[in-house]
Amino acid sequence: MFDSLREPWLRGIAFNPAAPSDVLVRLLDRAAGEAGLLMCEGRDLPDAVIDAALRHPDYPSPAPGPSTT
């Protein structure tokens, strides 16, 4: 694939509502560039993808919520 098309192609997959969870999880890899980070910010994701993103060392953890104690 031409390098100039790689990033738009990955972003297209990241925002495709029909993309399966296992494909979306693979977009969290560094090799996918910014597609994974953008995907996490811009759409509702399946639980499996959210769990993988939360465990991924390259993605920041969400800020803790207010204490209920």
Secondary structure, DSSP 8 states (H G I E B T S, - for coil): --HHHHHHHHHHHHT-TT--HHHHHHTTSGGGTTHHHHHHHHS---HHHHHHHHH-TTS----------
